[in-house]
Amino acid sequence: MKLLLWAGIIFAVIWILKNKKSSAQADPSKPTPPPSADVKAEAMLSCAHCKTYFPASEAVFDSASVAFCSEEHLRQHATH
């Protein structure tokens, strides 16, 4: 009898969780809004020293206009 009671409880919990999950999902027929026009993409550059990509606004350039991600990498690259 206890086994039947536990099976019923487990079934109820699984059923509730499935229903909760399916109701939480977005309606597929509802169109997604377009991205905001205020968001602007920024160019990404690759550091000449470590090859990591970073935003162009954070770039540090040497005299030959080579981009670096930091002053430290500019100094390290200049010593090689």
C-alpha positions as CSV (number, residue, x, y, z in Angstrom):
1,M,0.0,0.0,0.0
2,K,2.9,2.4,0.8
3,L,4.4,1.7,-2.6
4,L,1.2,2.7,-4.3
5,L,1.1,5.9,-2.3
6,W,4.7,6.8,-3.1
7,A,4.1,6.0,-6.8
8,G,1.1,8.3,-6.8
9,I,3.1,11.1,-5.1
10,I,6.0,10.8,-7.6
11,F,3.5,10.8,-10.5
12,A,1.8,13.9,-9.2
13,V,5.1,15.8,-8.8
14,I,6.3,14.8,-12.3
15,W,3.0,15.8,-13.8
16,I,3.0,19.2,-12.0
17,L,6.6,19.9,-13.0
18,K,5.9,19.1,-16.7
19,N,2.8,21.3,-16.7
20,K,4.7,24.2,-15.1
21,K,7.6,23.8,-17.6
22,S,5.3,23.8,-20.6
23,S,3.4,26.9,-19.4
24,A,6.6,28.8,-18.7
25,Q,7.8,28.3,-22.3
26,A,7.1,31.2,-24.7
27,D,4.3,30.9,-27.1
28,P,5.9,29.9,-30.4
29,S,3.2,31.7,-32.4
30,K,4.0,35.0,-30.7
31,P,6.5,36.9,-32.8
32,T,9.7,38.1,-31.1
33,P,10.3,41.8,-31.0
34,P,13.1,43.2,-33.2
35,P,16.3,44.3,-31.5
36,S,16.3,47.8,-30.3
37,A,17.5,50.4,-32.7
38,D,19.6,52.0,-29.9
39,V,22.0,49.0,-29.8
40,K,25.0,49.6,-32.0
41,A,27.6,47.0,-32.8
42,E,31.2,47.8,-32.2
43,A,34.1,46.6,-34.2
44,M,36.3,44.0,-32.6
45,L,40.1,44.0,-33.0
46,S,42.7,41.3,-32.4
47,C,45.6,42.1,-30.1
48,A,48.9,41.7,-32.0
49,H,50.5,40.2,-28.9
50,C,48.0,37.8,-27.4
51,K,45.5,37.5,-30.3
52,T,42.5,38.2,-28.0
53,Y,39.6,40.0,-29.5
54,F,38.5,43.2,-27.8
55,P,36.3,46.3,-28.6
56,A,37.9,48.8,-30.9
57,S,37.2,51.6,-28.3
58,E,39.6,50.0,-25.9
59,A,42.4,49.6,-28.3
60,V,46.0,50.9,-27.7
61,F,47.9,51.6,-30.9
62,D,51.6,51.8,-31.5
63,S,53.3,54.2,-34.0
64,A,52.6,51.8,-36.9
65,S,48.8,51.7,-36.0
66,V,49.0,48.1,-34.7
67,A,46.3,47.4,-32.2
68,F,46.9,46.0,-28.7
69,C,44.5,45.2,-25.9
70,S,46.5,46.9,-23.2
71,E,49.6,49.1,-22.6
72,E,51.3,46.1,-21.1
73,H,51.0,44.1,-24.3
74,L,52.2,47.1,-26.3
75,R,55.3,47.2,-24.1
76,Q,55.9,43.4,-24.2
77,H,55.5,43.3,-28.0
78,A,57.9,46.2,-28.5
79,T,60.6,44.4,-26.5
80,H,60.5,41.3,-28.8
